[in-house]
Every structure is written in structure tokens, then in C-alpha cells.
Amino acid sequence: MEEGQSSKRVYAMSLQRLQDSMERLHYSYFTSKNGSLCTIWHPFIIYLYPPEDNYPLQVRSTWYKAGCVSHAKDFKHISQIININSIEAKTFVTTDDNGISNFKAEVVLNTIAGVSDLQLDNFIKNAINSILNIFTIVENHFSDPMYSENGDTDNEY
């Protein structure tokens, strides 16, 4: 087989192919308890969920700062603006039962038809880059502390 041919061939997605891609890209990673791959881009942990049962390949992360429920509206507003302007990544906000809001970003790729090594490597690079760019935008809009409406850090969550 000629050099470069394997990067053009399309193969079914698997956890092993995801690991091989991370190694080709020289990205350090570890496997979480649920079987996803995780890579650390300080201060973020980015999760790569291998596709299974016709679900797409997902690359996800949560912004490292959490805010009290009063920040949820602002988080959602920034999320909507990003979602309107971004074709690569999508963002969303979750709020738990304790009123803590988290800003999340994800990039997905439908791999049912398979992907080549080159496509997979490019997707992972672009997905991680998109998420980091989004978190830079969010960082520029929100300062510490965010746990209380008045900036009081005495509240522990």
C-alpha cells in the first residue's frame, strides 16, 4: 500500500481508533470509568465519547467555573449567541438541584458511514480548538467570584 493511502481509507469508528488518533496527534489522554477518553487542557478536562448504538462521536467539556443560579440567564444568553455564530460547536447550560449553573460545549461527528484517519485527526483537533475558543469567549464575559449574586465568596458549594 502506498504511503498516505491509510489516511484516505474509511473505517468504522471504535475506541481503539480514537486512541490511535490521540497518539498520532501526540495528545496525552486517559480513560475514564465510563469508557470515554479524557484529555487535559489546563484548566479543562475534555471528554471524547466514542460512538455506540448509532450515536455520534462526541467531544465535550464543562467550563471550569460554576456560577450560582443568578448567572444562569447570562450563561444562556452567551450560549445562544455562540450557537447562532458557531457552526462547529454547540453550547448549553445546566443547573443542578443546588442552583449551581455550568456552561458546557460540545462538538459531534456522525460516524455511521465511517471516517478516515485524516478526517478523525482533523475532527479531534478542530473540536478541541473550538471548545477552547468558546471557553475563552465565556472567560472574557464572566469574572470571579460567580458563586453568589453579590460576589461574596463566603458561600461554599
Residue pairs with C-beta under 8 A, 6 or more apart in sequence:
6 117
7 116
7 117
7 118
8 116
8 118
9 116
9 117
10 113
10 114
10 115
10 116
10 119
11 17
11 114
11 115
11 116
11 117
12 111
12 114
13 50
13 51
13 57
13 111
13 114
13 115
13 120
14 50
15 35
15 37
15 50
17 117
17 120
18 37
18 48
18 50
18 57
18 120
19 29
19 37
20 117
21 117
21 120
21 121
21 124
22 29
22 37
22 39
22 48
22 124
24 117
24 121
25 121
25 124
25 125
27 39
27 124
27 128
28 39
28 40
29 37
29 38
29 39
29 48
30 37
30 38
31 37
31 38
32 38
32 47
35 50
36 47
36 48
36 49
36 50
37 47
37 48
37 50
38 45
38 46
38 47
38 48
39 45
39 46
39 48
39 128
40 46
41 128
41 132
43 64
44 61
44 62
44 63
44 64
44 131
44 132
44 135
45 61
45 62
46 59
46 60
46 61
46 128
46 131
47 58
47 59
47 60
47 61
48 57
48 58
48 59
48 124
49 55
49 57
49 58
49 59
49 60
50 57
51 57
51 58
51 111
51 112
54 112
56 108
56 109
56 110
56 111
57 108
57 109
57 110
57 111
57 123
58 106
58 107
58 108
59 106
59 107
59 108
59 124
59 127
59 128
59 131
60 104
60 105
60 106
60 107
60 131
61 104
61 105
61 106
61 131
61 135
62 102
62 103
62 104
63 102
63 103
63 104
63 105
63 135
63 138
63 139
64 135
65 103
65 142
65 144
65 146
66 100
66 101
66 102
66 146
66 147
66 157
67 74
67 75
67 100
67 101
67 142
67 146
67 147
68 99
68 100
68 101
68 146
68 147
68 148
68 149
68 155
68 157
69 95
69 99
69 100
69 101
70 148
70 149
71 101
71 142
71 146
72 93
72 95
72 101
74 141
74 142
75 93
75 101
75 103
76 93
78 91
78 103
78 137
78 138
78 141
79 91
79 92
79 93
79 103
82 89
82 91
82 105
82 134
82 137
83 90
83 91
86 130
86 134
88 107
88 126
88 127
88 130
89 105
89 106
89 107
89 127
89 130
89 131
89 134
90 105
90 106
90 107
90 108
91 103
91 104
91 105
91 106
91 134
92 104
92 106
93 101
93 102
93 103
93 104
94 101
94 102
94 104
95 101
95 102
96 102
98 157
100 157
103 135
103 138
105 130
105 131
105 134
105 135
106 131
107 123
107 126
107 127
107 130
107 131
109 115
109 123
109 127
115 123
145 151
145 152
145 153
147 153
147 155
147 157
148 155
